[in-house]
Amino acid sequence: MASRSKKGSTTKNNDPIWEYCTRINGNRMNLKCNYCGLERWGGINRMKHHFAGDHDNVAPCTQCPDNVRELCIQILGELERQKVNEKEYFQEEETEVQMIGEKRKTSMDVFVTKGKEKQQTLNAMGKKREPVVHSICRFLYGRALPFVLVKSPLFASMMEAVGEYGKGLKLPSYHEARVTFFKKEVDNVNSMLEKYKKEWKMTGCTLMSDGWTDRKSRSLTNFLVNSPSGTVFLKSIDTSDVIKDAQKLFELLDSLVEEIGEENVVQVVTDSASAYVATGDLLMEKRKKLFWSPCATHCIDLILHDIGGLPIFTDTIKKAKEVCVYIYRHAWVLSMFRKFSKKRELKRPGVTRFATSFLTLRSFEENKIPLRAMFASEEWAKSHYASKVDAIKVGAILLSDDKFWKSIKYCLKCVSPLVKVLRLVDGDVKPAMGYIYEAMDRAKEKIAQNFNHQKIKYERIWNIIDTRWDLQLHRPLHAAGYFLNPK
């Protein structure tokens, strides 16, 4: 069987297909097609399917010569025939065993002995593997690293390189990890960025800022550059002393535009704070070929914040928070709730995003029956919690306050369409520029439809949306994206 399995096959190093693809950074699992430039993880076998054009988990090569395609089809066909032959071989062995068993029991004993020897070999290999895998896993456990790391292509590449090296590998020193190879990786990343920089010159790009506050209360801003190939991190700057000063912010953004190349920057995106609005005007005044746009995600979040400021929303969200806080503050009450809700949770409002308040209301609507059933149950009535003042107040909200549940329905009818738009502009599924005009129009129409087009019920919501939209998102680039979107 050994001679059969080797027939027509090639070793990993002598495989002729290596001539038609290139290892990326020397990694034999990450390859690039020499013809169409496609880059894929998966090794030489995946490249064979790419050249063969059989659509087996990889796009076919559109520029592959016929002789290379035929060679790959032939190699893959031989591999498939080997699998079939091996299957037939084992089937023949099984048939032979049955025939021998009917004729001579002694022959069967000989075959079983051979089978046991094979099984013992497999068991020995398993025992040899177990301590190695255990050692790898102990490293993950000891450093509290996420288990998903074992799915990383980089992890697989590392382990394969170690295996190919074999015995005697000298592990990296602290200095090598911290300095020597770290500098090499920086150079490697910079060389990879050249591909993006070339695209910036061809298609243009967007400079984006993302501000946050660290544990030392410093205002830090990450600057990123987006183009059709993806988003690239540029740098992170401590903007504590400039965040409120429009002139200094302008000088900072202007220097970044200069660094990227004014001719490459089509758009600069920041949040819609007043300092950034003034900065955007100064930037467009100096740089005539670029647009400043406020962050669509931040703008829609502010729309939700404005809607949340209406009295009916404020009162409803406040009551929902009271119920959440009470249930999750008491372990026994929380355990009882999970029993009634079949382990479905209530979404607790977050601090940074106003949209989370409306997700809280959605979870209340989904758990209305379990919540009411729990506080109306005999088990709750007999518990010592039921006589507490805060528990009585929560029970009254859930059981007696019909206005609370009606208000939740009203709030969700108003904001659910807007949350969908927020998911669109805040996600990475597709660029939102060409969709946001239509998405906002559909959201407004859906809100009107939710109230059977009774204008008095949704007019305030529309006014809030229009105010923010006209001031911030009504931009030429958004209009151009909408006009040029074939969908």
VEXDREN-2710 file (C-alpha; in Angstrom, 1 decimal):
% VEXDREN-2710
k/r/px/py/pz
1/MET/0.0/0.0/0.0
2/ALA/2.9/2.3/0.7
3/SER/4.1/2.1/-2.9
4/ARG/0.6/2.8/-4.1
5/SER/0.2/6.0/-2.1
6/LYS/3.5/7.4/-3.4
7/LYS/2.6/6.9/-7.0
8/GLY/2.2/10.2/-8.9
9/SER/2.6/12.2/-5.7
10/THR/5.2/14.9/-4.9
11/THR/6.8/15.9/-1.7
12/LYS/6.1/19.3/-0.2
13/ASN/9.5/20.7/-1.2
14/ASN/9.7/19.2/-4.7
15/ASP/6.1/20.0/-5.7
16/PRO/6.2/21.6/-9.2
17/ILE/3.5/24.0/-8.4
18/TRP/5.9/26.0/-6.2
19/GLU/7.2/27.6/-9.4
20/TYR/3.9/29.3/-10.0
21/CYS/3.3/30.9/-6.6
22/THR/5.3/32.9/-4.0
23/ARG/5.6/32.5/-0.3
24/ILE/4.6/35.7/1.6
25/ASN/7.3/36.6/4.1
26/GLY/8.7/33.1/3.7
27/ASN/5.6/31.4/5.1
28/ARG/4.7/28.3/3.1
29/MET/1.1/28.4/4.3
30/ASN/0.5/32.0/3.1
31/LEU/1.0/32.1/-0.7
32/LYS/0.6/34.5/-3.6
33/CYS/-0.4/33.6/-7.1
34/ASN/2.3/34.7/-9.6
35/TYR/-0.3/35.3/-12.3
36/CYS/-3.3/37.1/-10.8
37/GLY/-1.7/38.2/-7.5
38/LEU/-4.3/36.5/-5.3
39/GLU/-3.1/36.0/-1.7
40/ARG/-4.5/33.1/0.4
41/TRP/-3.7/31.1/3.4
42/GLY/-3.9/27.3/3.1
43/GLY/-0.7/26.1/1.5
44/ILE/0.2/24.6/-1.8
45/ASN/-2.9/22.4/-2.1
46/ARG/-5.2/25.3/-2.0
47/MET/-3.1/27.0/-4.7
48/LYS/-3.6/23.9/-6.9
49/HIS/-7.4/24.3/-6.6
50/HIS/-6.9/28.0/-7.5
51/PHE/-4.9/27.1/-10.7
52/ALA/-7.3/24.2/-11.5
53/GLY/-10.3/26.6/-11.3
54/ASP/-12.5/24.0/-9.6
55/HIS/-14.0/26.5/-7.1
56/ASP/-13.0/24.3/-4.2
57/ASN/-12.9/26.9/-1.4
58/VAL/-10.9/29.4/-3.5
59/ALA/-11.5/31.7/-6.4
60/PRO/-10.1/30.4/-9.8
61/CYS/-7.2/32.1/-11.4
62/THR/-8.2/34.2/-14.4
63/GLN/-4.7/34.5/-15.9
64/CYS/-3.4/31.0/-15.4
65/PRO/-1.8/29.4/-18.5
66/ASP/-3.5/26.3/-19.9
67/ASN/-0.5/24.0/-19.3
68/VAL/-0.4/25.0/-15.5
69/ARG/-4.1/24.5/-15.2
70/GLU/-4.0/21.0/-16.9
71/LEU/-1.0/20.1/-14.6
72/CYS/-2.9/21.0/-11.5
73/ILE/-6.1/19.2/-12.7
74/GLN/-3.9/16.1/-13.3
75/ILE/-2.2/16.3/-9.9
76/LEU/-5.5/16.8/-8.1
77/GLY/-7.0/13.9/-10.1
78/GLU/-4.2/11.6/-9.1
79/LEU/-4.6/12.6/-5.4
80/GLU/-8.3/11.8/-5.7
81/ARG/-7.6/8.4/-7.3
82/GLN/-5.2/7.6/-4.5
83/LYS/-8.0/8.2/-2.0
84/VAL/-10.3/5.9/-4.0
85/ASN/-7.6/3.2/-4.3
86/GLU/-6.9/3.3/-0.6
87/LYS/-10.6/3.0/0.1
88/GLU/-10.8/0.1/-2.2
89/TYR/-7.7/-1.5/-0.7
90/PHE/-9.2/-1.4/2.8
91/GLN/-12.5/-2.8/1.4
92/GLU/-10.5/-5.7/-0.2
93/GLU/-8.8/-6.3/3.1
94/GLU/-12.1/-6.4/4.9
95/THR/-13.5/-8.8/2.4
96/GLU/-10.4/-11.0/2.7
97/VAL/-10.8/-11.1/6.4
98/GLN/-14.4/-12.3/6.1
99/MET/-13.4/-15.0/3.7
100/ILE/-10.5/-16.1/5.8
101/GLY/-12.7/-16.2/8.9
102/GLU/-15.1/-18.6/7.1
103/LYS/-12.2/-20.9/6.0
104/ARG/-9.4/-20.8/8.5
105/LYS/-9.6/-19.3/12.0
106/THR/-5.8/-19.4/12.3
107/SER/-5.4/-17.0/9.4
108/MET/-7.8/-14.6/11.0
109/ASP/-5.7/-14.7/14.1
110/VAL/-2.7/-13.6/12.1
111/PHE/-4.6/-10.7/10.5
112/VAL/-5.9/-9.6/13.9
113/THR/-2.4/-9.6/15.2
114/LYS/-1.3/-7.3/12.4
115/GLY/-4.3/-5.1/13.1
116/LYS/-3.4/-4.9/16.7
117/GLU/0.2/-3.9/15.8
118/LYS/-1.2/-1.1/13.6
119/GLN/-3.4/0.0/16.4
120/GLN/-0.6/-0.1/18.9
121/THR/1.5/2.2/16.5
122/LEU/-1.4/4.7/16.4
123/ASN/-1.7/4.5/20.2
124/ALA/2.0/5.2/20.6
125/MET/1.8/8.2/18.3
126/GLY/-1.2/9.5/20.3
127/LYS/0.7/9.1/23.5
128/LYS/3.7/10.9/22.0
129/ARG/1.5/13.8/20.9
130/GLU/-0.4/14.2/24.2
131/PRO/2.4/15.7/26.3
132/VAL/3.4/18.1/23.5
133/VAL/-0.2/19.4/23.1
134/HIS/-0.5/19.5/26.9
135/SER/2.6/21.7/27.1
136/ILE/1.2/24.1/24.4
137/CYS/-2.1/24.3/26.2
138/ARG/-0.4/24.9/29.6
139/PHE/1.3/27.9/28.1
140/LEU/-2.2/29.3/27.0
141/TYR/-3.6/28.6/30.4
142/GLY/-0.7/30.0/32.4
143/ARG/-0.7/33.3/30.5
144/ALA/-4.6/33.5/30.4
145/LEU/-4.5/33.6/26.6
146/PRO/-7.8/33.2/24.7
147/PHE/-8.4/29.7/23.4
148/VAL/-9.3/31.1/20.0
149/LEU/-5.6/31.7/19.4
150/VAL/-5.3/28.0/18.3
151/LYS/-7.4/28.9/15.3
152/SER/-5.1/31.7/14.2
153/PRO/-3.1/31.1/10.9
154/LEU/-0.1/32.7/12.7
155/PHE/-0.3/30.1/15.4
156/ALA/-0.4/27.3/12.9
157/SER/2.4/28.8/10.9
158/MET/4.6/29.1/14.1
159/MET/4.0/25.5/15.1
160/GLU/4.7/24.2/11.6
161/ALA/8.0/26.2/11.4
162/VAL/9.0/24.7/14.8
163/GLY/8.1/21.2/13.6
164/GLU/10.1/21.6/10.4
165/TYR/13.1/22.8/12.3
166/GLY/13.1/19.7/14.5
167/LYS/15.2/19.0/17.6
168/GLY/17.7/21.5/18.9
169/LEU/15.8/24.8/18.3
170/LYS/17.2/27.6/20.4
171/LEU/14.2/29.5/21.8
172/PRO/14.1/33.3/21.3
173/SER/15.8/35.3/24.0
174/TYR/14.1/38.3/25.8
175/HIS/16.3/40.7/23.8
176/GLU/15.5/39.0/20.5
177/ALA/11.7/39.1/21.1
178/ARG/11.8/42.7/22.4
179/VAL/14.4/44.3/20.0
180/THR/15.9/42.2/17.2
181/PHE/12.8/40.5/15.7
182/PHE/10.5/43.2/16.8
183/LYS/12.4/45.7/14.6
184/LYS/12.3/43.1/11.8
185/GLU/8.5/42.8/12.1
186/VAL/8.1/46.6/12.1
187/ASP/10.0/46.7/8.8
188/ASN/7.9/43.8/7.5
189/VAL/4.7/45.6/8.4
190/ASN/6.0/48.9/6.8
191/SER/6.7/47.0/3.6
192/MET/3.2/45.5/3.7
193/LEU/1.8/49.1/4.1
194/GLU/3.4/50.1/0.8
195/LYS/0.6/48.1/-1.0
196/TYR/-2.0/50.3/0.7
197/LYS/-0.1/53.5/0.0
198/LYS/0.0/52.7/-3.7
199/GLU/-3.7/52.2/-3.6
200/TRP/-4.2/55.6/-1.8
201/LYS/-2.6/57.3/-4.9
202/MET/-4.9/55.4/-7.3
203/THR/-8.3/55.5/-5.5
204/GLY/-7.9/58.2/-2.8
205/CYS/-8.5/57.5/0.9
206/THR/-10.2/58.7/4.0
207/LEU/-8.4/59.9/7.1
208/MET/-10.4/58.9/10.2
209/SER/-10.0/59.8/13.9
210/ASP/-11.2/57.8/16.9
211/GLY/-10.9/59.5/20.3
212/TRP/-11.0/57.7/23.7
213/THR/-10.0/58.2/27.3
214/ASP/-7.5/55.9/29.1
215/ARG/-7.4/55.0/32.8
216/LYS/-5.2/58.1/33.5
217/SER/-7.9/60.3/32.0
218/ARG/-5.8/61.2/29.0
219/SER/-7.6/62.0/25.8
220/LEU/-6.0/59.8/23.2
221/THR/-6.9/59.8/19.5
222/ASN/-6.2/57.0/17.0
223/PHE/-5.8/58.0/13.4
224/LEU/-6.6/55.5/10.7
225/VAL/-6.6/55.5/6.9
226/ASN/-9.4/53.8/5.0
227/SER/-9.3/52.7/1.3
228/PRO/-11.0/49.9/-0.7
229/SER/-8.4/47.3/0.5
230/GLY/-9.2/48.0/4.2
231/THR/-8.4/50.3/7.1
232/VAL/-4.8/50.9/8.3
233/PHE/-3.7/52.2/11.7
234/LEU/-1.6/55.3/11.2
235/LYS/-0.7/56.5/14.7
236/SER/-2.0/57.3/18.2
237/ILE/-1.5/60.7/19.7
238/ASP/-2.2/62.2/23.1
239/THR/-4.6/65.0/22.3
240/SER/-5.3/66.1/25.9
241/ASP/-4.0/69.7/25.3
242/VAL/-5.6/70.2/21.9
243/ILE/-9.0/68.4/22.0
244/LYS/-10.9/71.6/22.9
245/ASP/-8.8/74.0/20.7
246/ALA/-10.0/74.1/17.1
247/GLN/-6.8/75.8/15.8
248/LYS/-4.5/73.2/17.3
249/LEU/-6.7/70.4/16.1
250/PHE/-6.6/71.9/12.6
251/GLU/-2.8/72.1/12.7
252/LEU/-2.7/68.4/13.8
253/LEU/-5.0/67.2/11.1
254/ASP/-3.4/69.3/8.5
255/SER/0.0/67.8/9.3
256/LEU/-1.5/64.3/9.0
257/VAL/-3.0/65.2/5.6
258/GLU/0.4/66.5/4.5
259/GLU/2.0/63.2/5.7
260/ILE/-0.4/61.0/3.7
261/GLY/-0.3/63.4/0.7
262/GLU/-3.0/66.0/0.1
263/GLU/-3.6/64.6/-3.4
264/ASN/-4.5/61.3/-1.9
265/VAL/-7.0/62.4/0.8
266/VAL/-10.6/62.6/-0.4
267/GLN/-12.2/62.9/3.0
268/VAL/-11.4/63.5/6.7
269/VAL/-13.9/62.0/9.2
270/THR/-14.0/63.0/12.9
271/ASP/-16.7/63.1/15.5
272/SER/-19.2/66.1/15.5
273/ALA/-18.0/67.9/18.6
274/SER/-18.0/71.7/18.2
275/ALA/-14.2/71.9/18.1
276/TYR/-14.0/69.4/15.3
277/VAL/-16.7/71.1/13.3
278/ALA/-14.7/74.3/13.4
279/THR/-11.6/72.3/12.5
280/GLY/-13.3/70.8/9.5
281/ASP/-14.2/74.2/8.2
282/LEU/-10.6/75.4/8.5
283/LEU/-9.3/72.3/6.9
284/MET/-11.6/72.6/3.8
285/GLU/-10.8/76.2/3.5
286/LYS/-7.1/75.4/3.1
287/ARG/-7.3/72.1/1.4
288/LYS/-9.8/72.7/-1.5
289/LYS/-9.8/69.1/-2.8
290/LEU/-11.0/67.3/0.4
291/PHE/-14.2/67.1/2.4
292/TRP/-14.6/67.0/6.1
293/SER/-17.5/64.8/7.3
294/PRO/-18.7/64.1/10.8
295/CYS/-18.8/60.4/11.9
296/ALA/-22.1/59.0/10.9
297/THR/-22.1/56.5/13.8
298/HIS/-21.6/59.4/16.3
299/CYS/-24.3/61.5/14.6
300/ILE/-27.0/58.7/14.8
301/ASP/-26.0/58.0/18.4
302/LEU/-26.7/61.7/19.1
303/ILE/-30.0/61.4/17.3
304/LEU/-30.9/58.5/19.7
305/HIS/-29.6/60.6/22.6
306/ASP/-31.9/63.5/21.6
307/ILE/-34.9/61.2/21.3
308/GLY/-34.0/59.7/24.7
309/GLY/-34.3/63.2/26.2
310/LEU/-38.1/63.3/25.5
311/PRO/-40.1/62.9/28.7
312/ILE/-41.7/59.6/27.7
313/PHE/-38.4/58.1/26.9
314/THR/-36.6/59.4/30.0
315/ASP/-39.3/58.0/32.4
316/THR/-39.4/54.6/30.7
317/ILE/-35.7/54.1/30.5
318/LYS/-35.4/55.3/34.2
319/LYS/-37.9/52.6/35.3
320/ALA/-36.2/49.9/33.2
321/LYS/-32.9/50.7/34.8
322/GLU/-34.4/50.5/38.3
323/VAL/-35.7/47.0/37.5
324/CYS/-32.4/45.9/36.0
325/VAL/-30.4/47.2/38.9
326/TYR/-32.6/45.5/41.5
327/ILE/-32.6/42.1/39.8
328/TYR/-28.9/42.0/39.1
329/ARG/-27.9/43.3/42.5
330/HIS/-29.5/40.3/44.4
331/ALA/-28.1/36.9/43.5
332/TRP/-31.2/34.9/44.6
333/VAL/-33.6/37.2/42.6
334/LEU/-31.3/37.0/39.5
335/SER/-31.3/33.2/39.8
336/MET/-35.0/33.1/40.0
337/PHE/-35.4/35.4/37.0
338/ARG/-33.1/33.2/34.9
339/LYS/-35.3/30.2/35.8
340/PHE/-38.4/32.0/34.6
341/SER/-36.8/33.5/31.5
342/LYS/-35.0/30.2/30.6
343/LYS/-31.6/31.9/31.0
344/ARG/-32.4/34.9/28.7
345/GLU/-30.8/38.0/30.1
346/LEU/-31.9/41.6/30.4
347/LYS/-29.6/44.0/28.5
348/ARG/-28.2/46.6/31.0
349/PRO/-27.7/50.1/29.6
350/GLY/-24.1/51.1/28.8
351/VAL/-22.3/54.4/29.6
352/THR/-20.8/55.2/26.2
353/ARG/-23.6/54.5/23.7
354/PHE/-27.1/55.8/24.0
355/ALA/-28.3/53.0/21.8
356/THR/-27.8/50.5/24.6
357/SER/-30.7/52.1/26.5
358/PHE/-33.0/51.0/23.7
359/LEU/-31.5/47.6/23.6
360/THR/-32.5/47.4/27.2
361/LEU/-36.1/48.2/26.3
362/ARG/-36.0/45.5/23.6
363/SER/-34.9/42.9/26.2
364/PHE/-37.8/44.0/28.5
365/GLU/-40.3/43.5/25.7
366/GLU/-38.9/40.0/25.0
367/ASN/-39.0/39.1/28.7
368/LYS/-42.3/40.7/29.6
369/ILE/-44.1/37.4/30.3
370/PRO/-41.3/35.9/32.4
371/LEU/-40.9/39.1/34.4
372/ARG/-44.6/39.4/35.2
373/ALA/-44.9/35.7/35.9
374/MET/-42.0/35.8/38.3
375/PHE/-43.3/38.7/40.4
376/ALA/-46.8/37.2/40.4
377/SER/-45.6/33.7/41.5
378/GLU/-46.3/32.1/44.8
379/GLU/-42.5/31.4/45.2
380/TRP/-41.8/35.2/45.0
381/ALA/-44.7/36.0/47.4
382/LYS/-43.3/33.6/50.0
383/SER/-39.8/34.9/49.8
384/HIS/-38.5/37.5/52.3
385/TYR/-37.6/39.8/49.3
386/ALA/-41.3/40.4/48.5
387/SER/-41.8/42.6/51.6
388/LYS/-38.9/44.9/50.9
389/VAL/-39.7/48.5/49.8
390/ASP/-37.5/48.4/46.6
391/ALA/-39.0/45.0/45.6
392/ILE/-42.5/46.3/46.1
393/LYS/-41.6/49.3/43.8
394/VAL/-40.2/47.0/41.1
395/GLY/-43.2/44.7/41.3
396/ALA/-45.6/47.6/40.9
397/ILE/-43.7/48.8/37.7
398/LEU/-43.9/45.3/36.2
399/LEU/-47.4/44.3/37.3
400/SER/-49.5/47.5/37.8
401/ASP/-48.0/50.1/35.6
402/ASP/-49.6/49.5/32.2
403/LYS/-48.2/52.8/30.9
404/PHE/-44.6/51.3/31.4
405/TRP/-45.2/48.5/28.9
406/LYS/-47.1/50.8/26.4
407/SER/-44.3/53.3/26.6
408/ILE/-41.7/50.5/25.8
409/LYS/-43.7/49.7/22.6
410/TYR/-43.9/53.3/21.6
411/CYS/-40.2/53.8/22.2
412/LEU/-39.2/50.8/20.1
413/LYS/-41.4/51.8/17.3
414/CYS/-39.6/55.1/17.2
415/VAL/-36.0/53.9/17.5
416/SER/-35.7/50.4/16.1
417/PRO/-35.4/51.6/12.5
418/LEU/-32.6/54.0/13.6
419/VAL/-30.8/51.2/15.4
420/LYS/-30.7/49.3/12.1
421/VAL/-29.1/52.3/10.4
422/LEU/-26.6/52.5/13.3
423/ARG/-25.6/48.8/12.7
424/LEU/-25.1/49.6/9.0
425/VAL/-22.8/52.6/9.5
426/ASP/-21.0/51.0/12.5
427/GLY/-20.3/47.7/10.8
428/ASP/-17.6/46.4/8.5
429/VAL/-19.9/44.3/6.2
430/LYS/-19.9/47.0/3.4
431/PRO/-18.9/50.7/3.1
432/ALA/-21.9/52.8/4.2
433/MET/-21.2/55.9/2.2
434/GLY/-23.4/54.9/-0.7
435/TYR/-26.2/53.6/1.5
436/ILE/-26.8/56.1/4.3
437/TYR/-29.1/58.5/2.4
438/GLU/-31.4/55.7/1.4
439/ALA/-31.1/54.0/4.9
440/MET/-32.2/57.2/6.7
441/ASP/-35.1/57.7/4.3
442/ARG/-36.3/54.2/4.8
443/ALA/-35.9/54.5/8.6
444/LYS/-38.1/57.6/8.6
445/GLU/-40.7/55.9/6.4
446/LYS/-40.6/52.8/8.7
447/ILE/-41.2/55.0/11.8
448/ALA/-44.2/56.6/10.1
449/GLN/-45.5/53.1/9.1
450/ASN/-45.1/51.9/12.7
451/PHE/-47.7/54.5/13.7
452/ASN/-50.0/54.0/10.7
453/HIS/-48.9/57.4/9.3
454/GLN/-50.5/59.3/12.1
455/LYS/-48.2/62.3/12.0
456/ILE/-49.0/63.5/15.5
457/LYS/-47.4/60.4/16.9
458/TYR/-44.1/60.6/15.1
459/GLU/-43.7/64.3/14.1
460/ARG/-41.3/65.1/17.1
461/ILE/-39.1/62.1/16.2
462/TRP/-38.9/63.2/12.5
463/ASN/-38.0/66.8/13.6
464/ILE/-35.1/65.5/15.8
465/ILE/-33.8/63.4/12.9
466/ASP/-34.0/66.2/10.4
467/THR/-32.3/68.7/12.7
468/ARG/-29.2/66.5/13.2
469/TRP/-29.3/65.3/9.6
470/ASP/-29.4/68.7/8.0
471/LEU/-26.6/70.1/10.3
472/GLN/-24.2/67.1/10.1
473/LEU/-24.9/64.3/7.6
474/HIS/-26.3/66.3/4.7
475/ARG/-22.9/66.2/2.9
476/PRO/-21.9/66.3/-0.8
477/LEU/-20.0/63.0/-0.5
478/HIS/-23.0/61.2/1.0
479/ALA/-25.2/62.5/-1.9
480/ALA/-22.6/61.5/-4.5
481/GLY/-22.3/58.0/-2.9
482/TYR/-26.1/57.7/-3.1
483/PHE/-26.3/58.9/-6.7
484/LEU/-23.5/56.6/-7.9
485/ASN/-24.6/53.5/-6.0
486/PRO/-26.1/51.1/-8.7
487/LYS/-28.3/49.4/-6.0
END
